[in-house]
Amino acid sequence: MGENRARIFFGTELRRLRDKAGLTGKELSDALGCTPQWISTMESGRKVSGQSALDLDTYFKTDGYFHRLWKLANDVEVQTILPPGFPEYLEHEKKATSYRIFSMLLISGLFQTENYTRAILDANDGTNAAELAAKRMERKAVLDREIVPHTWVVLDETVLRRTVGSPEIMREQLNHLLEVSKRINTMLQVVPISAGYHAGLGGSFTLLTFDDRPDLAYTESAGEGLLIERPDRIRDKVVRWDLLRGYALPVEESRALIRTVMEGL
């Protein structure tokens, strides 16, 4: 069995918060009623328990953060289906105040219909596709938080024209995109095929903005995901994003193109 990425991330986050609080492993273990060795074990990503996750949330006042990571670490489907880096990204996604999403191959998971997601899973493996698709729909809750994040989506036109599943599934999916584009906090644009070679052809990426920390980026290709924190690489993604906005059609023209593609299915 390969490494458990969510458990390793759990340990990394525990070490980060412990260092931020200026605590030694011994001091934290005394506060939690465990041994310093157990703190070391958790920080190394070797083991973690549900009770310790709850205790850490109580101590650091992290509102269930460690417990969610513990659940991810024990979800075999998450570990085998999702690409490296994605479980960590999901936790950051829940705290971001804005999303800038560019999609080159497929519609972003935040805006997929359940049938579109199921068709993707069927094409890859098919095992428990319906159950997994329903589970992935839960992710959309981040768009309906009390403080709604600002979301800017840019799609390559080929994403709209790539049939996933069936024409019926695509019509439903494209109609969902039109509905999403009407949300007051969401802007959706399309880079037309006529733009030719453009800054997004290197692959899909997402930029996350926070109130209390630097931006993060996430890229994914061929089943490999990468969470990016280095400022120079973030700047590169921001430049690419700005260039893509220049290539993209205005909002109303983008909606018109989506409707045109729907009518042709």
Secondary structure as a PSIPRED ss2 file (coil, helix, strand):
# PSIPRED VFORMAT (PSIPRED V4.0)

   1 M C   1.000  0.000  0.000
   2 G C   1.000  0.000  0.000
   3 E C   1.000  0.000  0.000
   4 N C   1.000  0.000  0.000
   5 R H   0.000  1.000  0.000
   6 A H   0.000  1.000  0.000
   7 R H   0.000  1.000  0.000
   8 I H   0.000  1.000  0.000
   9 F H   0.000  1.000  0.000
  10 F H   0.000  1.000  0.000
  11 G H   0.000  1.000  0.000
  12 T H   0.000  1.000  0.000
  13 E H   0.000  1.000  0.000
  14 L H   0.000  1.000  0.000
  15 R H   0.000  1.000  0.000
  16 R H   0.000  1.000  0.000
  17 L H   0.000  1.000  0.000
  18 R H   0.000  1.000  0.000
  19 D H   0.000  1.000  0.000
  20 K H   0.000  1.000  0.000
  21 A C   1.000  0.000  0.000
  22 G C   1.000  0.000  0.000
  23 L C   1.000  0.000  0.000
  24 T C   1.000  0.000  0.000
  25 G H   0.000  1.000  0.000
  26 K H   0.000  1.000  0.000
  27 E H   0.000  1.000  0.000
  28 L H   0.000  1.000  0.000
  29 S H   0.000  1.000  0.000
  30 D H   0.000  1.000  0.000
  31 A H   0.000  1.000  0.000
  32 L H   0.000  1.000  0.000
  33 G C   1.000  0.000  0.000
  34 C C   1.000  0.000  0.000
  35 T C   1.000  0.000  0.000
  36 P H   0.000  1.000  0.000
  37 Q H   0.000  1.000  0.000
  38 W H   0.000  1.000  0.000
  39 I H   0.000  1.000  0.000
  40 S H   0.000  1.000  0.000
  41 T H   0.000  1.000  0.000
  42 M H   0.000  1.000  0.000
  43 E H   0.000  1.000  0.000
  44 S C   1.000  0.000  0.000
  45 G C   1.000  0.000  0.000
  46 R C   1.000  0.000  0.000
  47 K C   1.000  0.000  0.000
  48 V C   1.000  0.000  0.000
  49 S C   1.000  0.000  0.000
  50 G H   0.000  1.000  0.000
  51 Q H   0.000  1.000  0.000
  52 S H   0.000  1.000  0.000
  53 A H   0.000  1.000  0.000
  54 L H   0.000  1.000  0.000
  55 D H   0.000  1.000  0.000
  56 L H   0.000  1.000  0.000
  57 D H   0.000  1.000  0.000
  58 T H   0.000  1.000  0.000
  59 Y H   0.000  1.000  0.000
  60 F H   0.000  1.000  0.000
  61 K C   1.000  0.000  0.000
  62 T C   1.000  0.000  0.000
  63 D C   1.000  0.000  0.000
  64 G C   1.000  0.000  0.000
  65 Y H   0.000  1.000  0.000
  66 F H   0.000  1.000  0.000
  67 H H   0.000  1.000  0.000
  68 R H   0.000  1.000  0.000
  69 L H   0.000  1.000  0.000
  70 W H   0.000  1.000  0.000
  71 K H   0.000  1.000  0.000
  72 L H   0.000  1.000  0.000
  73 A H   0.000  1.000  0.000
  74 N C   1.000  0.000  0.000
  75 D C   1.000  0.000  0.000
  76 V H   0.000  1.000  0.000
  77 E H   0.000  1.000  0.000
  78 V H   0.000  1.000  0.000
  79 Q H   0.000  1.000  0.000
  80 T H   0.000  1.000  0.000
  81 I H   0.000  1.000  0.000
  82 L C   1.000  0.000  0.000
  83 P C   1.000  0.000  0.000
  84 P C   1.000  0.000  0.000
  85 G C   1.000  0.000  0.000
  86 F H   0.000  1.000  0.000
  87 P H   0.000  1.000  0.000
  88 E H   0.000  1.000  0.000
  89 Y H   0.000  1.000  0.000
  90 L H   0.000  1.000  0.000
  91 E H   0.000  1.000  0.000
  92 H H   0.000  1.000  0.000
  93 E H   0.000  1.000  0.000
  94 K C   1.000  0.000  0.000
  95 K C   1.000  0.000  0.000
  96 A C   1.000  0.000  0.000
  97 T C   1.000  0.000  0.000
  98 S E   0.000  0.000  1.000
  99 Y E   0.000  0.000  1.000
 100 R E   0.000  0.000  1.000
 101 I E   0.000  0.000  1.000
 102 F E   0.000  0.000  1.000
 103 S E   0.000  0.000  1.000
 104 M C   1.000  0.000  0.000
 105 L C   1.000  0.000  0.000
 106 L C   1.000  0.000  0.000
 107 I C   1.000  0.000  0.000
 108 S C   1.000  0.000  0.000
 109 G H   0.000  1.000  0.000
 110 L H   0.000  1.000  0.000
 111 F H   0.000  1.000  0.000
 112 Q C   1.000  0.000  0.000
 113 T C   1.000  0.000  0.000
 114 E H   0.000  1.000  0.000
 115 N H   0.000  1.000  0.000
 116 Y H   0.000  1.000  0.000
 117 T H   0.000  1.000  0.000
 118 R H   0.000  1.000  0.000
 119 A H   0.000  1.000  0.000
 120 I H   0.000  1.000  0.000
 121 L H   0.000  1.000  0.000
 122 D H   0.000  1.000  0.000
 123 A H   0.000  1.000  0.000
 124 N H   0.000  1.000  0.000
 125 D C   1.000  0.000  0.000
 126 G C   1.000  0.000  0.000
 127 T C   1.000  0.000  0.000
 128 N C   1.000  0.000  0.000
 129 A H   0.000  1.000  0.000
 130 A H   0.000  1.000  0.000
 131 E H   0.000  1.000  0.000
 132 L H   0.000  1.000  0.000
 133 A H   0.000  1.000  0.000
 134 A H   0.000  1.000  0.000
 135 K H   0.000  1.000  0.000
 136 R H   0.000  1.000  0.000
 137 M H   0.000  1.000  0.000
 138 E H   0.000  1.000  0.000
 139 R H   0.000  1.000  0.000
 140 K H   0.000  1.000  0.000
 141 A H   0.000  1.000  0.000
 142 V H   0.000  1.000  0.000
 143 L H   0.000  1.000  0.000
 144 D H   0.000  1.000  0.000
 145 R C   1.000  0.000  0.000
 146 E C   1.000  0.000  0.000
 147 I C   1.000  0.000  0.000
 148 V C   1.000  0.000  0.000
 149 P C   1.000  0.000  0.000
 150 H E   0.000  0.000  1.000
 151 T E   0.000  0.000  1.000
 152 W E   0.000  0.000  1.000
 153 V E   0.000  0.000  1.000
 154 V E   0.000  0.000  1.000
 155 L E   0.000  0.000  1.000
 156 D E   0.000  0.000  1.000
 157 E H   0.000  1.000  0.000
 158 T H   0.000  1.000  0.000
 159 V H   0.000  1.000  0.000
 160 L H   0.000  1.000  0.000
 161 R H   0.000  1.000  0.000
 162 R C   1.000  0.000  0.000
 163 T C   1.000  0.000  0.000
 164 V C   1.000  0.000  0.000
 165 G C   1.000  0.000  0.000
 166 S C   1.000  0.000  0.000
 167 P H   0.000  1.000  0.000
 168 E H   0.000  1.000  0.000
 169 I H   0.000  1.000  0.000
 170 M H   0.000  1.000  0.000
 171 R H   0.000  1.000  0.000
 172 E H   0.000  1.000  0.000
 173 Q H   0.000  1.000  0.000
 174 L H   0.000  1.000  0.000
 175 N H   0.000  1.000  0.000
 176 H H   0.000  1.000  0.000
 177 L H   0.000  1.000  0.000
 178 L H   0.000  1.000  0.000
 179 E H   0.000  1.000  0.000
 180 V H   0.000  1.000  0.000
 181 S C   1.000  0.000  0.000
 182 K C   1.000  0.000  0.000
 183 R C   1.000  0.000  0.000
 184 I C   1.000  0.000  0.000
 185 N C   1.000  0.000  0.000
 186 T E   0.000  0.000  1.000
 187 M E   0.000  0.000  1.000
 188 L E   0.000  0.000  1.000
 189 Q E   0.000  0.000  1.000
 190 V E   0.000  0.000  1.000
 191 V E   0.000  0.000  1.000
 192 P C   1.000  0.000  0.000
 193 I H   0.000  1.000  0.000
 194 S H   0.000  1.000  0.000
 195 A H   0.000  1.000  0.000
 196 G C   1.000  0.000  0.000
 197 Y C   1.000  0.000  0.000
 198 H C   1.000  0.000  0.000
 199 A C   1.000  0.000  0.000
 200 G C   1.000  0.000  0.000
 201 L C   1.000  0.000  0.000
 202 G C   1.000  0.000  0.000
 203 G C   1.000  0.000  0.000
 204 S C   1.000  0.000  0.000
 205 F E   0.000  0.000  1.000
 206 T E   0.000  0.000  1.000
 207 L E   0.000  0.000  1.000
 208 L E   0.000  0.000  1.000
 209 T E   0.000  0.000  1.000
 210 F C   1.000  0.000  0.000
 211 D C   1.000  0.000  0.000
 212 D C   1.000  0.000  0.000
 213 R C   1.000  0.000  0.000
 214 P C   1.000  0.000  0.000
 215 D C   1.000  0.000  0.000
 216 L E   0.000  0.000  1.000
 217 A E   0.000  0.000  1.000
 218 Y E   0.000  0.000  1.000
 219 T E   0.000  0.000  1.000
 220 E E   0.000  0.000  1.000
 221 S E   0.000  0.000  1.000
 222 A C   1.000  0.000  0.000
 223 G C   1.000  0.000  0.000
 224 E E   0.000  0.000  1.000
 225 G E   0.000  0.000  1.000
 226 L E   0.000  0.000  1.000
 227 L E   0.000  0.000  1.000
 228 I E   0.000  0.000  1.000
 229 E C   1.000  0.000  0.000
 230 R C   1.000  0.000  0.000
 231 P H   0.000  1.000  0.000
 232 D H   0.000  1.000  0.000
 233 R H   0.000  1.000  0.000
 234 I H   0.000  1.000  0.000
 235 R H   0.000  1.000  0.000
 236 D H   0.000  1.000  0.000
 237 K H   0.000  1.000  0.000
 238 V H   0.000  1.000  0.000
 239 V H   0.000  1.000  0.000
 240 R H   0.000  1.000  0.000
 241 W H   0.000  1.000  0.000
 242 D H   0.000  1.000  0.000
 243 L H   0.000  1.000  0.000
 244 L H   0.000  1.000  0.000
 245 R H   0.000  1.000  0.000
 246 G H   0.000  1.000  0.000
 247 Y H   0.000  1.000  0.000
 248 A C   1.000  0.000  0.000
 249 L C   1.000  0.000  0.000
 250 P C   1.000  0.000  0.000
 251 V H   0.000  1.000  0.000
 252 E H   0.000  1.000  0.000
 253 E H   0.000  1.000  0.000
 254 S H   0.000  1.000  0.000
 255 R H   0.000  1.000  0.000
 256 A H   0.000  1.000  0.000
 257 L H   0.000  1.000  0.000
 258 I H   0.000  1.000  0.000
 259 R H   0.000  1.000  0.000
 260 T H   0.000  1.000  0.000
 261 V H   0.000  1.000  0.000
 262 M H   0.000  1.000  0.000
 263 E H   0.000  1.000  0.000
 264 G C   1.000  0.000  0.000
 265 L C   1.000  0.000  0.000
